[in-house]
């Protein structure tokens, strides 16, 4: 994606913007536009949509200010528009306690749709001080930023998702004991 004049972040603040990013198809369209501009035809091909559907979703993203036309060219008498993200990253509002985390849901949907032999999924349960917790979060972000700088638009897409969090804090030991009680082991 051209880096000149592109803001670093776009903060989702309106209901229209939230609705636009909450849709999985539009999330996938934004992923196509993450590194380089694309036309409606190119977007449709990469996402697996009909051109009309692709055009509809791009118009909603454009109206919400999340994507913009970055150049046009005339092809057989028709103006072809190239769309790109309006910013390098999108900041979502905090969903609040118990609220749906839209980005996490989209990431899980993308993960589940990816070929099983073409993904690496790991989960680690850690016990950290608050300082270690903060440091790990900063290191993960720095690592993601480092590899984002190395991204080459000519290479296939790869997504990195990390979630560093404290599980529900009320009664951690009690909830673990309850979860173990809920598991029904077969009798041998």
VOPAGU-2260 file (C-alpha; in pm, 1 decimal, decimal comma):
REM VOPAGU-2260
SITE   aa  ch    i         X         Y         Z
SITE  UNK   A    0       0,0       0,0       0,0
SITE  UNK   A    1     135,0     344,9     -73,1
SITE  UNK   A    2     266,5     485,8     252,8
SITE  UNK   A    3     255,2     854,3     170,2
SITE  UNK   A    4     -28,9    1050,1     328,5
SITE  UNK   A    5    -185,1     741,9     490,1
SITE  UNK   A    6    -273,6     795,9     856,5
SITE  UNK   A    7    -134,6     543,2    1102,9
SITE  UNK   A    8    -469,4     464,6    1268,1
SITE  UNK   A    9    -839,7     493,8    1202,4
SITE  UNK   A   10   -1057,4     493,4    1513,9
SITE  UNK   A   11   -1398,6     334,6    1468,5
SITE  UNK   A   12   -1635,9     571,1    1647,2
SITE  UNK   A   13   -1975,5     562,9    1474,2
SITE  UNK   A   14   -2242,2     295,6    1446,4
SITE  UNK   A   15   -2206,5     304,3    1066,1
SITE  UNK   A   16   -1833,3     232,4    1093,9
SITE  UNK   A   17   -1890,4     -42,3    1349,8
SITE  UNK   A   18   -2152,0    -208,3    1127,3
SITE  UNK   A   19   -1913,2    -185,2     832,4
SITE  UNK   A   20   -1627,1    -363,3    1010,6
SITE  UNK   A   21   -1854,2    -610,8    1188,4
SITE  UNK   A   22   -1930,7    -796,5     866,4
SITE  UNK   A   23   -1699,2   -1090,0     788,0
SITE  UNK   A   24   -1707,8   -1028,4     411,0
SITE  UNK   A   25   -1605,8    -665,0     458,3
SITE  UNK   A   26   -1334,9    -775,3     701,7
SITE  UNK   A   27   -1196,9   -1000,4     427,0
SITE  UNK   A   28   -1215,2    -718,0     172,5
SITE  UNK   A   29   -1014,2    -495,3     406,7
SITE  UNK   A   30    -759,0    -776,4     435,6
SITE  UNK   A   31    -720,8    -770,6      55,8
SITE  UNK   A   32    -660,3    -394,6      67,3
SITE  UNK   A   33    -421,8    -412,5     361,8
SITE  UNK   A   34    -101,6    -404,9     153,2
SITE  UNK   A   35    -192,2    -275,6    -190,4
SITE  UNK   A   36    -477,0    -105,9    -375,3
SITE  UNK   A   37    -715,5    -321,4    -575,9
SITE  UNK   A   38   -1009,6    -280,3    -813,0
SITE  UNK   A   39   -1356,7    -423,2    -753,1
SITE  UNK   A   40   -1274,9    -704,7    -997,7
SITE  UNK   A   41    -950,7    -787,8    -816,8
SITE  UNK   A   42   -1122,7    -777,6    -478,4
SITE  UNK   A   43   -1405,7   -1000,1    -601,6
SITE  UNK   A   44   -1155,9   -1256,0    -730,7
SITE  UNK   A   45    -950,3   -1263,8    -412,2
SITE  UNK   A   46   -1249,5   -1284,5    -178,1
SITE  UNK   A   47   -1455,8   -1517,1    -396,6
SITE  UNK   A   48   -1750,1   -1284,2    -449,8
SITE  UNK   A   49   -1951,9   -1173,2    -749,2
SITE  UNK   A   50   -1847,5    -826,9    -873,9
SITE  UNK   A   51   -2182,6    -679,8    -772,6
SITE  UNK   A   52   -2153,3    -807,8    -416,4
SITE  UNK   A   53   -1794,9    -689,2    -395,9
SITE  UNK   A   54   -1897,4    -344,7    -519,6
SITE  UNK   A   55   -2178,7    -323,9    -262,0
SITE  UNK   A   56   -1947,5    -408,1      29,9
SITE  UNK   A   57   -1672,3    -172,7     -89,2
SITE  UNK   A   58   -1925,8     113,0    -118,6
SITE  UNK   A   59   -2031,9      54,6     244,1
SITE  UNK   A   60   -1668,3      56,5     356,4
SITE  UNK   A   61   -1603,3     372,0     154,7
SITE  UNK   A   62   -1911,0     547,0     296,3
SITE  UNK   A   63   -1790,2     459,3     648,6
SITE  UNK   A   64   -1450,0     611,0     567,4
SITE  UNK   A   65   -1257,2     284,7     606,4
SITE  UNK   A   66   -1143,6     258,3     243,3
SITE  UNK   A   67   -1088,8     521,3     -21,8
SITE  UNK   A   68   -1019,5     553,0    -391,5
SITE  UNK   A   69    -645,9     609,2    -432,9
SITE  UNK   A   70    -626,0     617,6    -811,7
SITE  UNK   A   71    -830,9     571,9   -1125,6
SITE  UNK   A   72    -747,4     470,9   -1478,5
SITE  UNK   A   73    -949,7     449,2   -1795,9
SITE  UNK   A   74    -994,1      96,1   -1930,4
SITE  UNK   A   75   -1198,7      55,1   -2249,4
SITE  UNK   A   76   -1381,4     380,8   -2181,7
SITE  UNK   A   77   -1463,5     294,0   -1818,9
SITE  UNK   A   78   -1301,0     454,2   -1515,8
SITE  UNK   A   79   -1147,6     177,2   -1306,7
SITE  UNK   A   80   -1109,6     268,9    -938,6
SITE  UNK   A   81    -836,0     136,8    -712,7
SITE  UNK   A   82    -931,1     117,7    -347,2
SITE  UNK   A   83    -700,5     110,5     -45,2
SITE  UNK   A   84    -737,6     119,6     330,1
SITE  UNK   A   85    -787,2     469,7     471,8
SITE  UNK   A   86    -526,4     398,9     744,2
SITE  UNK   A   87    -257,5     145,5     827,1
SITE  UNK   A   88    -453,8       5,9    1121,0
SITE  UNK   A   89    -805,8      18,8    1257,5
SITE  UNK   A   90    -873,5      71,2    1626,5
SITE  UNK   A   91   -1199,6     -77,2    1745,9
SITE  UNK   A   92   -1389,8      50,5    2048,9
SITE  UNK   A   93   -1365,7    -162,8    2360,9
SITE  UNK   A   94   -1657,6    -406,5    2340,8
SITE  UNK   A   95   -1709,4    -383,0    2715,9
SITE  UNK   A   96   -1733,0    -669,3    2956,4
SITE  UNK   A   97   -1910,4    -963,7    2799,4
SITE  UNK   A   98   -1948,1    -783,0    2466,3
SITE  UNK   A   99   -1856,6    -945,8    2134,8
SITE  UNK   A  100   -1500,2    -886,9    2020,2
SITE  UNK   A  101   -1563,4    -843,0    1646,9
SITE  UNK   A  102   -1200,1    -867,8    1538,3
SITE  UNK   A  103   -1144,3   -1184,2    1738,4
SITE  UNK   A  104   -1455,6   -1343,9    1587,8
SITE  UNK   A  105   -1340,5   -1254,1    1235,3
SITE  UNK   A  106    -991,6   -1386,8    1304,2
SITE  UNK   A  107   -1131,2   -1715,8    1433,2
SITE  UNK   A  108   -1358,7   -1743,7    1128,1
SITE  UNK   A  109   -1059,1   -1684,2     899,2
SITE  UNK   A  110    -854,3   -1938,0    1095,1
SITE  UNK   A  111   -1127,3   -2201,2    1072,8
SITE  UNK   A  112   -1160,9   -2140,5     697,3
SITE  UNK   A  113    -786,2   -2178,7     636,2
SITE  UNK   A  114    -641,2   -2514,6     524,5
SITE  UNK   A  115    -554,0   -2728,2     827,2
SITE  UNK   A  116    -205,8   -2808,9     696,1
SITE  UNK   A  117    -132,1   -2438,6     637,8
SITE  UNK   A  118    -170,3   -2295,4     987,7
SITE  UNK   A  119      15,6   -2285,0    1312,1
SITE  UNK   A  120    -194,9   -2256,6    1625,1
SITE  UNK   A  121     -50,3   -2262,0    1973,6
SITE  UNK   A  122    -188,3   -2177,7    2312,2
SITE  UNK   A  123      13,6   -2133,1    2627,8
SITE  UNK   A  124    -115,4   -2086,4    2980,3
SITE  UNK   A  125     120,7   -1862,7    3175,8
SITE  UNK   A  126     149,4   -1726,1    3525,9
SITE  UNK   A  127     302,2   -1379,5    3503,8
SITE  UNK   A  128     349,1   -1074,5    3717,9
SITE  UNK   A  129     171,5    -764,5    3592,2
SITE  UNK   A  130     508,8    -632,4    3475,3
SITE  UNK   A  131     583,2    -954,2    3282,5
SITE  UNK   A  132     231,7    -943,4    3137,5
SITE  UNK   A  133     286,4    -586,5    3012,7
SITE  UNK   A  134     634,5    -666,5    2879,0
SITE  UNK   A  135     508,9    -971,1    2689,0
SITE  UNK   A  136     231,9    -764,5    2530,5
SITE  UNK   A  137     485,1    -502,4    2420,9
SITE  UNK   A  138     722,3    -768,4    2280,8
SITE  UNK   A  139     441,6    -936,6    2085,5
SITE  UNK   A  140     336,9    -601,2    1938,9
SITE  UNK   A  141     697,8    -514,5    1849,8
SITE  UNK   A  142     741,6    -853,7    1680,1
SITE  UNK   A  143     421,1    -804,6    1479,4
SITE  UNK   A  144     535,4    -452,5    1379,6
SITE  UNK   A  145     878,3    -584,5    1276,5
SITE  UNK   A  146     726,5    -845,7    1046,5
SITE  UNK   A  147     467,4    -601,2     912,0
SITE  UNK   A  148     760,1    -389,5     788,8
SITE  UNK   A  149     897,8    -697,2     608,1
SITE  UNK   A  150     568,0    -767,3     432,0
SITE  UNK   A  151     595,4    -806,0      55,7
SITE  UNK   A  152     270,4    -757,4    -141,7
SITE  UNK   A  153     385,8   -1013,5    -397,7
SITE  UNK   A  154     380,4   -1291,0    -135,2
SITE  UNK   A  155      71,6   -1479,4     -13,6
SITE  UNK   A  156    -115,3   -1334,1     283,0
SITE  UNK   A  157     -40,3   -1455,4     632,6
SITE  UNK   A  158    -234,9   -1344,5     938,3
SITE  UNK   A  159    -100,8   -1319,2    1289,6
SITE  UNK   A  160    -342,0   -1314,7    1579,2
SITE  UNK   A  161    -238,1   -1289,4    1937,4
SITE  UNK   A  162    -449,8   -1240,0    2241,9
SITE  UNK   A  163    -283,7   -1189,4    2575,7
SITE  UNK   A  164    -546,1   -1179,6    2845,4
SITE  UNK   A  165    -635,5   -1271,5    3198,9
SITE  UNK   A  166    -917,3   -1527,0    3206,1
SITE  UNK   A  167   -1214,9   -1430,4    3418,6
SITE  UNK   A  168   -1064,7   -1323,7    3746,5
SITE  UNK   A  169   -1344,2   -1404,0    3986,2
SITE  UNK   A  170   -1276,0   -1737,9    4149,9
SITE  UNK   A  171   -1010,0   -1866,3    3911,7
SITE  UNK   A  172    -937,0   -2173,1    4120,1
SITE  UNK   A  173   -1308,4   -2235,2    4177,3
SITE  UNK   A  174   -1389,2   -2209,5    3805,4
SITE  UNK   A  175   -1101,5   -2449,1    3724,1
SITE  UNK   A  176   -1230,2   -2698,0    3982,4
SITE  UNK   A  177   -1582,5   -2661,7    3842,7
SITE  UNK   A  178   -1458,2   -2717,7    3485,5
SITE  UNK   A  179   -1285,4   -3036,8    3597,2
SITE  UNK   A  180   -1605,6   -3153,8    3767,3
SITE  UNK   A  181   -1802,9   -3082,3    3448,0
SITE  UNK   A  182   -1585,5   -3320,7    3244,8
SITE  UNK   A  183   -1738,7   -3668,7    3238,5
SITE  UNK   A  184   -1461,0   -3924,3    3211,7
SITE  UNK   A  185   -1550,6   -4263,6    3064,5
SITE  UNK   A  186   -1529,2   -4548,7    3314,3
SITE  UNK   A  187   -1255,6   -4796,8    3240,5
